């Protein structure tokens, strides 16, 4: 949630600085409004592409990390949990 809010705030600030040039009026002009719409749409599309690439890379990163630590990766790409039936060895 924090990351989402940071991205949203950065996008809002960037588009506002780029598109709004006259603060003398309460309402946006038609030009400012269309600029903001296209700016936000561009950034949302870019964010979706980045998230798609990230989702595609996460399983490979988790498997590589698991291989580096010597733990087998489970089917979801997360390290496999220890077998609950295998208790500590009795002496």
C-alpha positions as CSV (number, residue, x, y, z in Angstrom):
1,X,0.0,0.0,0.0
2,X,2.8,2.4,0.8
3,X,4.5,1.7,-2.5
4,X,1.2,2.3,-4.3
5,X,0.7,5.6,-2.5
6,X,4.2,6.7,-3.3
7,X,3.8,6.0,-7.0
8,X,0.4,7.7,-7.0
9,X,1.8,10.8,-5.3
10,X,4.8,11.0,-7.7
11,X,2.5,10.6,-10.7
12,X,0.2,13.3,-9.4
13,X,3.0,15.8,-8.8
14,X,4.7,15.0,-12.1
15,X,1.5,15.5,-14.1
16,X,0.5,18.6,-12.2
17,X,3.9,20.3,-12.7
18,X,3.9,19.3,-16.4
19,X,0.3,20.3,-17.2
20,X,-1.0,23.0,-14.9
21,X,0.6,26.4,-15.6
22,X,-2.0,28.9,-14.5
23,X,-3.1,28.9,-10.8
24,X,-5.3,31.9,-11.2
25,X,-8.5,29.9,-11.7
26,X,-10.3,27.4,-9.5
27,X,-11.1,25.0,-12.4
28,X,-8.8,23.4,-14.9
29,X,-8.8,24.7,-18.5
30,X,-9.7,22.2,-21.2
31,X,-6.1,22.1,-22.3
32,X,-4.9,21.4,-18.7
33,X,-7.5,18.7,-18.2
34,X,-6.7,16.8,-21.4
35,X,-2.9,17.1,-20.7
36,X,-3.5,15.6,-17.2
37,X,-5.7,12.8,-18.6
38,X,-3.0,11.8,-21.2
39,X,-0.2,12.2,-18.7
40,X,-1.9,10.0,-16.1
41,X,-2.8,7.4,-18.8
42,X,0.8,7.3,-20.0
43,X,2.1,6.7,-16.5
44,X,-0.5,4.1,-15.6
45,X,0.3,2.2,-18.8
46,X,4.0,2.4,-18.0
47,X,3.4,1.2,-14.4
48,X,1.3,-1.8,-15.7
49,X,4.1,-2.8,-18.1
50,X,6.6,-2.6,-15.2
51,X,4.4,-4.6,-12.9
52,X,3.9,-7.2,-15.7
53,X,7.6,-7.6,-16.1
54,X,8.1,-7.7,-12.4
55,X,5.5,-10.5,-11.9
56,X,7.2,-12.4,-14.7
57,X,10.6,-12.1,-13.1
58,X,9.7,-12.9,-9.5
59,X,9.5,-16.7,-9.8
60,X,13.0,-16.9,-11.4
61,X,14.4,-14.6,-8.7
62,X,12.9,-16.6,-5.9
63,X,14.3,-19.9,-7.5
64,X,17.7,-18.4,-7.9
65,X,17.7,-17.1,-4.3
66,X,16.6,-20.5,-3.1
67,X,19.3,-22.2,-5.1
68,X,22.0,-19.9,-3.6
69,X,20.9,-20.8,-0.1
70,X,20.6,-24.5,-0.9
71,X,16.9,-24.8,-0.1
72,X,14.6,-26.5,-2.6
73,X,12.0,-24.2,-4.1
74,X,8.4,-25.2,-3.8
75,X,6.0,-25.1,-6.8
76,X,5.0,-21.5,-6.1
77,X,8.7,-20.4,-6.2
78,X,8.8,-20.0,-2.5
79,X,11.2,-22.1,-0.4
80,X,9.6,-25.4,0.5
81,X,8.5,-25.7,4.1
82,X,10.1,-28.4,6.3
83,X,8.2,-31.7,6.5
84,X,6.0,-31.6,9.7
85,X,6.1,-35.4,10.0
86,X,9.9,-35.4,10.3
87,X,10.5,-34.4,13.9
88,X,13.9,-34.0,15.7
89,X,15.9,-37.2,15.9
90,X,15.6,-38.9,19.2
91,X,18.8,-39.9,21.1
